[in-house]
Structure formats: C-alpha cells, structure tokens
Amino acid sequence: MMIAKKYSSYTINGFDFHTKSYDDGRSVQNSGVALVAESACFERGNKDNIILGNKTYYGIIKEIVELNYQHKGNIVLFKCDWVDNRVQDKWVKTDQFGVTSVNFKYLFNTGEEISDELFILATQAVQVFYVPDPIDIEWAVVLQSKPRDFYDMDNLESEHLDTGNGLVVPLPDVNSNVTVDIINRVVPVVRTYIDGIIVETKKSRKTLRRGKMSSARRNNEDSSIPEYEQQRLANMAIIKEMLESLKIPTMNTSVPPQCP
C-alpha cells in the first residue's frame, strides 16, 4: 500500500523549497528549481544537427509530493513547469558574459503527452531564483542560490557521503559551462584577479567593558586628588625640568666629607 502526501514546502540539500502558490505574496522566492541532466537537443537553425551533452532545465515548483511505501521507504517528488530548452539559445539563452535568461511563456513537458516528464526527484533539485528583466518582462535572469549550512560542496571526493543527518549529494553548478574567451569577449561575471580586503574583527563586548572599567578607574584616581595638589605637582614638575636643563652639579651625600 502506498500513501501520497502533498506539502507546500520541503527542505533538502541545504535548500528550503516552496511551491509557487506558497511563494506568492512572500518577500523571498524559493520556488525556482534547476536540473542538470545529459540530453540531446537541436542546434538553432539546423534541426539536422543534434547536440549531446549536459543540459540545464529551469522550472518552477507547482507541487511537492511525498510517496510513502509503508515501511519500504519514501520518495519526494517536485512537479514543475519547465521552460522549453529543446532548441539551443531560443527560450533559454546565455549571453557573452555568462548570464542565463529564460522565458516562462514557452513551456514543455506540460503533461499533455503521456511521455511528458513533469516530476523530478527532490534530491536532484538545485535551487535558483529568477530576476525579471526590466527591459523585456517576458524574460528573467537566472541566479543560483547557495545552500545553507553546507560548506566546501565542490571538495567532496565521492558522489554520495553518508552522514549522521542523512544523505548528502554534491550539487552541480548550473553555470559550469561558462568559458573564458577574451578574443570573442566571453568572460565570467566574477573577477578573481582582484585581491580581497582584510577587515579587522570587532572587539568583543568583554574587551570593551574591561577598557571602560580601566578608564573609569583612572578618572576616579585623578578626581580623588584635590585641585590645589594637582597644581602643586605640576609646578614641581616644571621646576624639576628647568633645573635639569641648567645642569647644576649635585652633591653626593652618600659619602661623608673628609677632614683635612
């Protein structure tokens, strides 16, 4: 027996995923999703030329479904609207600066055909968010989110690591196909040739409190001396400095004078 449950949000791989309806009206966007898979597509303007390789699919989560197989495990699926990327650089395009834009007016795998694949495994999902193009409202720029509480994801040696919190899957970079070509003006958007800025850490509250206490103690010590006494000590210091500048020889009183 199998039980199916629907959710409006789901957390996996350090990402908080939301359905589109749950995202509406919220200040954050967590319904964007991307999937990197090996597939075939036609070259734009030449349907006879088929291109094979890794391809990134961009979508928006419509439903989150958990299939529970009664003590035999469970699977979480994301049902999404997918942008049509069957023709290269048509409705999903990347400019010379490595910026990817998508057009959600043109979808495929909508469920009209039996062969359409609307669902992906939650473990395969990479979270992205879409920034509307201010010039052309039908297009949106894709930006990849960073997982929370996950570090050094690119340095994992194996594809799957078994941890105490569950299964950790290294997530692909949706912009990994960006190349650097100075002649054709194809450059990445990140400038790695500029040195970083070293920022000193702020002093702790304990250190600041200790400094304030020491300063207050010195002020109290100074305030305990009467004003006339402070003036007398200042005059004595001035006189001592003047005598030292005259270089007057002093008598050594440690040796008693000798009688003739």
Secondary structure, 3 states (H helix, E strand, C coil): CCEEEEECEEEECCEEEECHHHHCCCCCCCCEEEEEEEEEEEECCEEEEEEEEEEEEEEEEEEEEEEECCCCCEEEEEEEEEECCCECCCCEEECCCCCEEEECCCEECCCCCCCCCCEEEHHHCEEEEEEECCCCCCEEEEEECCCCCCCCHHHCCCCCEEECCEEECCCCCCCCCCCCECCCCECCCCCCCCCCCCCCCCCCHHHHHHHHHHHHHHHHHHHCCCHHHHHHHHHHHHHHHHHHHHCCCCCCCCCCCCCC
